Amino acid sequence: MSWHHEDYINLITSIGGLATAIFAYKSILESRKIAQSANEFQATANQREHHKFIYDSLKQRLDVVNKLVNGKDYNDWSFETAVSIANIIYSATEFIEQTSQGNNHDLGVFKRYFLKNLEQPIRHVFETFDSEPDAFYKYEGNNHNIVQHSQMAIMNWNASRKYFGYGPVSDQDLED
């Protein structure tokens, strides 16, 4: 078999087509890597933005609660102050739970952040007592709404204590 001029041209064209196909395949692989990298970057940026939103929202709640406490000992809290503190802390626990998106690591980080930044008198009551402060019972009158308000705040207080890991001492805790 002898090669003609056309055969050489066809061979060169085929080699060029193969080279083009290889370069196109490499370009597709590179494009995928770049797209994946961009997606990961965007996901990281979205997560940072989400975390900033959570921290800002928790900080707002902390500012309100800490301003209510204003360094006062729990014995000096009024009924209204205790109810507000309980309800705001409880709303923070719900917020943390809802916004952590099932991520246990984030959940722990946000819980520690909130608890760490609460005023000492609140943390003291959480850590020291198995029940709510007496201020929840300092309401005046026997109005049914006030009693209900007090009971709801007590439930919120105790749920928050439990959420942050402070609950009544159980027999299981004493085993060792």
C-alpha positions in Angstrom: 0.0 0.0 0.0 1.4 3.3 -0.9 0.6 6.6 0.7 -0.7 9.5 -1.3 -0.8 13.1 -0.6 -4.4 12.9 0.5 -3.6 10.1 3.0 -1.1 12.3 4.7 -3.5 15.1 4.9 -6.2 12.8 6.3 -3.7 11.5 8.9 -2.8 15.0 10.0 -6.4 16.0 10.1 -7.3 13.0 12.2 -4.4 13.7 14.6 -5.6 17.3 14.9 -9.1 16.2 15.6 -7.9 13.8 18.3 -5.8 16.5 19.9 -8.8 18.9 19.8 -10.9 16.2 21.5 -8.3 15.7 24.2 -8.0 19.5 24.8 -11.8 19.8 25.0 -12.0 17.0 27.5 -9.3 18.7 29.7 -11.2 22.0 29.4 -14.4 20.3 30.6 -12.5 18.8 33.6 -11.0 22.2 34.5 -14.4 23.9 34.1 -15.9 21.3 36.5 -13.0 22.0 39.1 -13.5 25.7 38.8 -17.3 25.4 39.1 -16.9 23.1 42.1 -14.5 25.5 43.8 -16.8 28.4 43.1 -19.7 26.5 44.6 -17.7 25.6 47.7 -16.6 29.2 48.1 -20.2 30.4 47.8 -21.4 27.8 50.3 -18.7 28.9 52.8 -19.7 32.6 52.2 -23.3 31.7 52.8 -22.5 29.8 55.9 -20.5 32.8 57.2 -23.3 35.1 56.5 -25.8 32.7 58.2 -23.5 32.5 61.3 -23.2 36.3 61.4 -27.0 36.6 61.3 -27.3 34.1 64.2 -24.6 35.8 66.3 -26.2 39.3 65.7 -29.6 38.0 66.6 -28.3 36.3 69.8 -26.3 39.4 70.7 -29.5 41.5 70.5 -31.3 39.1 72.9 -28.2 39.1 75.2 -28.2 42.9 75.2 -31.8 43.1 76.3 -31.5 40.3 78.9 -28.3 41.7 80.3 -29.7 45.2 80.5 -32.7 43.9 82.4 -30.4 42.2 84.9 -28.1 45.2 85.0 -25.8 43.4 87.6 -28.7 42.9 90.0 -28.8 39.8 92.1 -31.6 37.4 91.4 -33.2 38.2 94.7 -33.6 41.8 93.6 -35.5 41.0 90.3 -39.0 42.1 90.0 -41.8 39.8 88.7 -41.7 41.7 85.4 -38.0 41.4 85.1 -37.9 37.7 85.8 -40.7 37.0 83.3 -39.0 39.1 80.6 -35.6 37.3 81.3 -37.2 33.9 81.1 -39.1 34.6 77.9 -36.2 36.2 76.1 -33.8 33.4 77.1 -36.4 30.8 76.0 -36.9 32.6 72.6 -33.1 32.5 72.2 -33.1 28.7 72.8 -35.8 28.3 70.1 -33.9 30.6 67.8 -30.7 28.6 68.2 -32.6 25.3 67.6 -34.3 26.6 64.5 -31.3 28.2 62.9 -28.6 25.6 63.6 -30.0 23.6 60.7 -29.5 20.3 62.5 -25.8 20.8 62.7 -24.7 19.6 66.2 -21.4 21.5 66.0 -23.1 24.8 65.3 -25.8 24.1 67.9 -23.1 23.6 70.6 -21.2 26.7 69.5 -24.2 29.0 69.6 -25.4 27.5 72.9 -22.0 28.2 74.5 -21.8 31.7 73.0 -25.2 32.6 74.4 -24.6 31.1 77.9 -21.1 32.5 78.2 -22.4 36.0 77.5 -25.3 36.0 79.9 -24.9 38.2 83.0 -23.4 36.3 85.9 -26.5 36.5 88.1 -28.5 34.5 85.5 -25.7 31.9 85.1 -25.4 31.7 88.9 -29.1 30.8 89.2 -28.9 28.3 86.3 -25.9 26.6 87.9 -26.8 26.8 91.6 -30.5 26.2 92.0 -32.8 23.4 90.9 -35.7 25.7 90.5 -36.7 29.1 89.3 -36.0 32.4 91.2 -38.6 33.6 93.7 -39.3 36.6 91.6 -41.7 34.5 89.5 -44.0 34.5 92.5 -43.8 38.2 93.4 -46.8 39.2 91.4 -49.5 41.3 92.9 -53.1 40.1 93.1 -54.5 36.8 92.1 -55.5 37.8 88.5 -55.8 34.6 86.4 -53.8 36.2 83.6 -50.9 37.1 85.8 -50.9 33.6 87.3 -50.9 32.1 83.8 -48.2 34.5 82.7 -46.1 33.5 85.7 -46.6 29.8 85.0 -45.6 30.2 81.4 -42.5 32.1 82.4 -41.6 29.4 84.9 -42.0 26.7 82.2 -39.8 28.8 79.8 -37.2 29.3 82.5 -37.0 25.6 83.4 -37.0 24.6 79.7 -34.1 27.0 79.1 -32.2 25.6 82.1 -32.6 22.1 80.7 -31.6 23.3 77.2 -28.3 24.7 78.5 -27.7 21.5 80.5 -28.8 22.6 83.9 -31.6 20.5 85.3 -32.6 19.1 88.6 -30.1 16.7 90.1 -31.3 13.1 89.4 -30.4 9.8 90.9 -28.4 9.1 87.8 -26.3 12.2 88.4 -25.4 11.0 91.9 -24.3 7.6 90.8 -20.5 7.3 90.8 
